[in-house]
């Protein structure tokens, strides 16, 4: 039970290094993502 619930959490941290970036980097990535969506 705990193994299956911990696996996705680790995956999310690895797949989203954006959380560890600076605010400016995060803003840049978010704007790039918004431009792609629009």
Secondary structure, 3 states (H helix, E strand, C coil): CHHHHHHHHHHHHHHCHHHHCCHHHHHHHHHHHHHHHC
